[in-house]
Amino acid sequence: MSNQLLKSLLNEMEGELGETDFVYTRYEDPGHSWIKVPLWVLKSLGIENKISEYSYRDRPGSFFLEEDVDGSLFYTTFVKKYDENPSIRTIHIEDFDEFIIKHKLKQNEKF
């Protein structure tokens, strides 16, 4: 399946899936971690304007939330709203700085 087709399918599913249906991905390097969360989920949780400049974003509209502040905010808000923990899988990476460059991530700016 091509990347473009996969992105199209995911975009179509976005309207049908809720926040609790997702498996979120945490990217962890030897010193820190970031959890990838779509912007529409942040909006649904009401925290889209609370994301700090320590997190990153990509062009399709996902945020890589820094674990200490923004990741914690996501997690606690999610649990408060749904009374369950978000499903999170962890992917270990060597260096998040290289990941940023490879995936063309931008540091978050307040919007």
C-alpha positions in Angstrom: 0.0 0.0 0.0 1.4 3.4 -0.9 2.0 6.1 1.7 -0.4 8.4 -0.1 -3.2 5.8 -0.1 -2.5 5.0 3.6 -2.7 8.7 4.5 -6.0 9.1 2.6 -7.4 6.1 4.4 -6.3 7.5 7.8 -7.8 10.9 7.0 -11.1 9.2 6.1 -11.0 7.2 9.3 -10.3 10.2 11.5 -13.9 11.3 11.4 -15.1 7.8 12.4 -12.6 7.0 15.1 -12.6 8.5 18.5 -9.7 9.3 20.8 -10.1 6.0 22.7 -9.9 4.0 19.5 -6.4 5.1 18.8 -3.1 3.6 19.8 -0.8 6.5 20.3 3.0 6.2 19.7 5.6 7.4 22.1 9.1 7.9 20.6 11.8 7.4 23.1 15.5 8.1 22.8 18.0 7.4 25.6 17.2 10.7 27.4 13.6 11.7 26.7 10.4 10.8 25.0 7.6 12.4 22.9 4.1 11.1 22.3 2.5 11.6 18.8 -1.0 12.9 19.0 -3.2 14.2 16.1 -4.3 17.9 16.4 -7.9 16.9 16.2 -7.5 14.9 19.4 -5.9 17.8 21.1 -8.8 20.0 20.0 -11.3 17.4 21.2 -9.6 17.4 24.6 -9.5 21.2 24.7 -5.8 21.5 25.1 -4.6 22.5 21.6 -3.7 26.0 22.8 -1.8 24.7 25.8 1.0 23.0 23.9 4.4 24.4 24.7 7.3 25.2 22.5 9.1 22.1 23.8 6.9 19.9 21.6 7.1 19.5 17.8 4.6 19.3 15.0 4.5 17.8 11.5 2.7 18.9 8.3 -0.2 16.4 8.4 -1.3 17.9 11.7 0.2 15.7 14.4 2.1 16.9 17.5 5.0 15.2 19.2 4.3 16.1 22.8 7.3 16.4 25.0 6.9 14.0 27.9 7.3 16.2 31.0 4.8 19.0 30.4 2.7 18.4 27.2 2.7 14.6 27.4 1.6 14.8 31.0 -1.1 17.3 30.1 -2.4 15.0 27.3 -2.4 12.0 29.6 -4.1 13.5 32.5 -6.7 15.3 30.4 -7.4 12.1 28.5 -7.9 10.1 31.7 -10.1 12.8 33.2 -12.4 12.9 30.1 -12.6 9.1 29.4 -11.8 7.5 32.7 -9.3 5.2 31.0 -5.7 5.4 30.0 -4.8 6.1 26.4 -3.3 3.1 24.6 0.3 3.9 24.0 3.0 1.9 22.3 6.7 2.8 22.6 9.2 2.9 19.8 12.9 3.3 20.8 15.0 5.6 18.6 18.6 6.4 18.9 18.5 10.2 18.5 15.4 12.4 18.4 17.4 15.2 16.8 17.9 13.0 13.8 14.3 12.0 13.9 13.3 15.7 13.8 15.4 16.2 10.6 14.3 13.0 8.9 10.6 13.7 9.4 10.9 17.5 8.9 9.3 18.3 12.3 9.0 21.9 13.3 9.2 23.2 16.9 5.7 24.1 18.1 4.8 27.8 18.1 1.8 29.1 19.9 -1.2 29.3 17.6 
